Amino acid sequence: MATTWPAPLQHQIKVLLDNFLIDPPALIGTASVDDLRRAHLMRPARIEPLSGYSESRAFVLVTSSNNEPQLWVDPDDNSYRDIYRLFARTRLNVSAALDGDTYNFDHMFPRTAGALDGLSHVRMIAIAPKPNQSAGRTLEKRMAQRARTVAGGKVLRSATWMTIGKAAGFEGWESLPGEDAVANQAVVAALFAHLASIGITPPAGAMEHGLTAGTLGKIR
């Protein structure tokens, strides 16, 4: 993400990071709107409409903890770019034209894997193209392959360090993650080195590296 981006788009990434580190879980996928509502019974949130779209296609979630709008969309909806532009204009007050070369409008939980896994909605933010494409052709491709074999079956999906890396500009995905945690340690080390270079460190330190390498071996 460039510092020349509109401040509200930069802020959306900070909100995701704060949600992940300070106020977890950072939810990024749900099997139904009702499941998402139930997840917020103890930390109230409200679901608001996005002008011109039914709730089944897109909605805005506003949590009481930070009063920040989040865009959630149907992973099967191919007009997600237009949906995000409307959200940015009407809810984030972004007046600049958002082109696809500078910004990728990204499903935080991969849309193909999410649709295969039966998710009704996934959270969206704008991120830089290179980290999005790097994750898309490797990590997210593997997630889709696994979902085609055995669906994950979870009604709620939360952000992982891989999610944070993608949002924070990590471009180091070079191959499909393996099933073996040991084989994934090099890319995890690169991921955490990138995050550390911009001031993001895991609370659990080295232990988090091992857990993340293990997660890569089974995430779907």
C-alpha positions in Angstrom: 0.0 0.0 0.0 1.4 3.4 -1.0 1.3 6.4 1.4 -0.3 8.3 -1.5 -3.5 6.2 -1.2 -6.6 8.0 0.1 -6.4 8.1 3.9 -9.7 6.2 4.4 -8.3 3.3 2.4 -5.1 3.2 4.5 -7.3 3.5 7.6 -9.3 0.4 6.6 -6.1 -1.7 6.6 -5.2 -0.3 10.1 -8.7 -1.2 11.3 -8.2 -4.8 10.2 -4.8 -4.9 11.9 -6.1 -3.4 15.1 -9.1 -5.9 15.0 -6.6 -8.8 14.6 -4.1 -7.8 17.2 -6.1 -5.8 19.8 -9.8 -6.9 19.5 -9.8 -10.4 18.0 -11.2 -12.3 16.3 -11.0 -10.3 13.1 -13.9 -11.9 11.3 -13.6 -12.1 7.5 -16.2 -14.7 6.4 -19.6 -15.9 7.5 -22.0 -18.7 6.4 -25.0 -16.4 7.0 -25.9 -13.0 8.1 -27.5 -14.5 11.2 -24.2 -16.3 12.1 -22.5 -12.9 11.9 -25.1 -11.3 14.1 -24.8 -14.1 16.7 -21.0 -13.6 16.7 -21.5 -10.1 17.9 -24.0 -10.7 20.7 -21.4 -10.0 23.3 -19.8 -7.1 21.3 -22.7 -5.4 19.6 -22.6 -4.4 16.0 -25.2 -3.3 13.5 -25.7 -4.4 9.9 -26.6 -1.5 7.6 -27.7 -1.6 3.9 -25.5 -0.5 1.1 -27.6 1.7 -1.2 -29.0 -0.2 -4.2 -28.0 -3.7 -3.0 -30.0 -6.3 -1.2 -28.5 -7.7 2.0 -27.9 -11.0 0.3 -25.5 -9.3 -2.1 -23.7 -6.8 0.2 -24.1 -5.0 3.5 -22.1 -2.8 5.8 -21.1 -4.1 9.3 -20.4 -1.4 11.9 -19.0 -2.7 15.2 -19.5 -0.8 18.5 -15.8 -1.2 19.4 -14.6 1.2 16.8 -17.7 2.4 14.9 -15.8 1.7 11.6 -17.8 0.5 8.5 -16.8 -2.9 7.0 -18.0 -4.0 3.6 -19.2 -7.6 3.3 -20.2 -9.1 0.0 -21.4 -12.3 -1.5 -18.3 -14.1 -2.8 -20.2 -15.3 -5.9 -21.1 -11.7 -6.9 -19.0 -10.7 -9.9 -19.8 -7.0 -9.6 -17.8 -6.7 -6.4 -15.5 -4.0 -7.9 -18.5 -1.7 -8.4 -19.8 -2.6 -5.0 -16.5 -1.6 -3.4 -16.3 1.6 -5.3 -19.8 2.5 -4.1 -18.9 1.7 -0.5 -15.7 3.7 -0.8 -17.6 6.7 -2.1 -20.6 6.6 0.2 -19.2 5.2 3.4 -15.6 6.1 3.3 -16.0 9.5 1.5 -13.4 8.6 -1.1 -13.9 11.0 -4.0 -10.9 9.7 -6.1 -11.5 7.3 -8.9 -10.4 3.8 -7.9 -8.9 2.0 -10.8 -8.0 -1.7 -10.8 -4.3 -1.0 -11.7 -3.6 0.9 -8.5 -6.1 -0.9 -6.2 -7.3 -4.4 -5.9 -10.6 -4.8 -4.2 -9.9 -7.9 -2.3 -12.0 -10.5 -0.5 -10.1 -11.0 2.8 -11.3 -14.6 2.7 -10.6 -15.8 -0.8 -13.8 -15.7 -2.9 -13.4 -19.1 -4.6 -12.6 -20.9 -1.4 -15.3 -19.0 0.4 -18.0 -19.9 -2.2 -16.9 -23.5 -2.2 -17.0 -23.5 1.6 -20.6 -22.2 1.7 -19.9 -18.7 2.9 -22.7 -16.2 2.2 -20.5 -13.1 2.7 -16.8 -12.2 3.0 -15.2 -9.0 4.1 -13.6 -6.7 1.5 -10.9 -4.0 1.6 -8.7 -2.4 -1.0 -5.1 -3.6 -1.1 -2.1 -3.3 -3.4 -2.2 -5.5 -6.6 1.2 -7.3 -6.1 0.5 -8.9 -2.7 -3.0 -9.8 -3.7 -1.9 -11.5 -6.9 1.1 -13.2 -5.2 -1.3 -14.8 -2.6 -3.9 -15.5 -5.2 -1.8 -17.7 -7.5 -0.3 -19.7 -4.5 -1.9 -19.6 -1.1 -5.5 -18.9 -2.2 -5.2 -21.4 -5.1 -4.2 -24.1 -2.6 -7.1 -23.1 -0.4 -9.5 -23.5 -3.3 -8.0 -26.9 -4.1 -8.5 -28.1 -0.6 -12.1 -26.7 -0.4 -13.0 -28.7 -3.5 -11.8 -31.9 -1.8 -13.2 -31.3 1.7 -15.1 -28.2 2.7 -14.0 -26.5 5.8 -17.4 -26.5 7.4 -16.9 -23.4 9.6 -19.7 -20.9 9.9 -17.3 -18.1 10.7 -13.8 -17.4 9.3 -11.2 -15.2 11.0 -8.2 -13.4 9.7 -4.8 -15.1 10.0 -1.2 -13.9 9.7 -1.5 -14.7 6.0 -4.5 -12.3 5.8 -2.5 -9.6 7.6 0.5 -10.2 5.3 -1.6 -9.7 2.2 -3.1 -6.5 3.5 0.2 -5.2 4.6 2.0 -5.7 1.3 3.8 -9.1 1.6 4.7 -10.3 -1.9 6.7 -13.4 -1.1 4.4 -16.2 -2.0 6.3 -18.0 -4.7 4.8 -21.5 -4.6 1.8 -23.5 -3.3 2.1 -24.1 0.4 2.7 -27.8 1.3 1.0 -30.1 3.8 4.1 -30.2 6.0 4.7 -27.4 8.4 8.5 -27.8 8.1 8.3 -27.2 4.4 6.4 -23.9 5.0 8.8 -22.4 7.5 10.8 -20.5 4.9 7.9 -18.5 3.6 6.5 -18.0 7.1 9.9 -16.6 8.1 9.8 -14.2 5.1 6.3 -13.2 6.0 7.1 -12.3 9.6 10.3 -10.5 8.5 8.2 -8.4 6.2 5.8 -7.6 8.9 8.6 -6.8 11.4 10.1 -4.4 8.8 6.9 -2.3 9.1 6.5 -2.6 12.8 4.2 -5.5 13.1 5.3 -8.3 15.5 3.4 -11.4 16.7 2.6 -11.3 20.4 3.7 -15.0 20.8 7.1 -14.4 19.1 8.7 -17.5 17.6 5.9 -19.7 18.7 3.6 -17.9 16.3 6.0 -18.8 13.4 5.5 -22.5 14.1 1.8 -22.3 14.5 1.5 -20.3 11.3 3.6 -22.8 9.3 1.3 -25.6 10.6 -1.8 -23.6 9.7 -0.5 -23.2 6.1 -0.4 -27.0 5.8 -4.1 -27.3 6.4 -5.9 -24.0 5.8 -8.8 -24.2 3.5 
